[in-house]
């Protein structure tokens, strides 16, 4: 039975490593300072819980902040004094020191505003001019991030006490700034105050170094009596530093990437001593309306965790989880992501149940294991989106763009509401690319979309990414089918992916081990690919199934886009569609055979585009291929299937003959000639075929530079 801690005071409790907390109820509990490191909290309920710092940690941060704020006040005053030396008429050295300090500060101010403290320019400015403003900015950030409103009783009362304390903490004199910073800390304790003070101290160190260097180089006389001018200069600089620091901390807390370093430092120190879920398993945990400031989620498993209306989620320490993205945090809290861009984001395991994601873009994003139940994904861009084991039950996908999306046989599509989808992203020329159903007056009926899309993903995907050898592909696949009849392998698609790359998809029986099948196939394929053409031909031995599949692969590599399918009607208007039944017992069947007259006509068209030979006694590619075409058509010993295959290779040679010296064309020609040589052996020695096999092919090869 799940443990029940609802409504209890669990401040500072240690649950580290406990494995008995799955499904535990922590709703409305006070878990400030609790330690859940490496605990199993699968399905735990933290709704309305209050996380963050315990009071003693807040007081400690206040104390440290007071010390650092006092130091910062001294440093700012010191730099104000240095700038005021500009008005010292009695010493040229002092004036040089003053002007140098002013120039460095101005450079730092401008660079920090425009470039941010996290950039190279900001870093250089920090080193050269010091990080005074950076420090104070983080100090203000601390105020925003930390334990604001804790109500620690102290000497400060009223709404204006904190602001007055902040001003003097940063800009006041040594004693005044320290005292008032302490008052501010009591009124407004928290992470940002500590982080800001830390940064101020860092700034102080840099400026003290600058102060020493300038003193050494300039020989400044610091025995000069401090005048009214000196004091005024210090106050002006103090005020400028305060304003800039407030601006930077405000931008940092708003999630401005230029000041992410300030934000991250503030968050890191805020989480010290706060609630820790580091390394815990929070799969399916519920944080609805929980208060989560100063909480550590580093290395935490957050699969399908729920964050609806969670408070202060922007003040947690997220580590490398999806909580590090401010836009994602906003989506989790509000459920509103319409028209937002999440391209290439790592959102694995995110819970977006019932979220409004209409018109959102998830191009290349990883949404595997995510909960998208009842989410609105109308018109969403899902190109190359990874959706392995994603739950889309009841989701709306009408108008979505699903080009190359990564659904698998574990993607849940039950009850998906979808009237139509697009198989490509829109362009200005084609705003509705490859709409399915093709008829724009037709829509998917309830349940039809899942049935339509299912055959596309229930496949063994064999991706060949370099130097594709069509014959090796054909032999390896035939061997795989023969070795695993229980897998019921059936080719359903072939698609060209870029130059010399191809994706072969085969339908498999339910429960087939696709990993094992893929490994065995590629082991065999790589061995076959290493064989010579003659050795491969010995394995083929006139096996029409291998020749047919080889021809299909070779054709696919030559086309911009190529699909072939079995029972599923897939087509691509930019390429070739071959329909029919393509199973293991007859891999190509009617798939690879179009009308013989049509193929011959295509060959003639290709030949007519080749130039005539300029020497009547030396026929060129066009003349030799014409003779070869006639020999094939007139043969009474070649079957219709063999004629079709041979003419396809002649057509390939004709296309390659347009640029016979190009390496890719030569490779195509070599493959076609090898195929033709495999068709003719063993036939009766009729003159036309003897000439085709023994004379024409070597002559054609020579014209292609193939020896």
Secondary structure, DSSP 8 states (H G I E B T S, - for coil): ---B-TT-B-TT-B-TT-SS-TT-B-TT-B-TT-B-TT-B-TT-B-TT-B-S--HHHHHHHHHHHHHHHHHHHHHHHHHHHHHHGGG-TT-HHHHHHHHHHHHHHHHHHHHHHHH-TTSHHHHHHHHHH-SHHHHHHHHHHHHHHS-TT----SS--STTHHHHHHHHHHHS-HHHHHHHHHHHHHHS-SHHHHHHHHHHHHHHHHHHHHHHHHHHHH---TTS---HHHHHHHHHHHHHHHHHHHHHHHHHHTT-GGGHHHHHHHHHHHTTTSEE-TT-B-TT-B-TT-B-TTEE-TT-B-TT-B-TT-BSGGGSB-TTSGGG-HHHHHHHHH-B-TT-B-TT-B-TT-B-TT-B-TT-B-TT-B-TT-B-TT-B-TT-B-TT-EETT-B-TT-B-TT-B-TT-EE-TT-B-TT-B-S-EESS---SS-TTTTEESSSTT----TTHHHHHHHHHHSEEEEEE-SS--HHHHHHHHHHHHHHTGGG--EEEEEEE-STT-EEEEEE--TT--HHHHHHHHHHHHHHHHTS-HHHHHHHHTT-HHHHHHHHHHHHHHHSSSEEE-SSS----TTSEEE-S--BTTBSSTTTT---HHHHHHHHHHHHHTS---S-TTS--HHHHHHHHHHHHHH-SSS-HHHHHHHHHHHHHHHHHGGGTTSHHHHHHHHHHHHHHHHHHTTS---HHHHHIIIIIHHHHHHHTT--
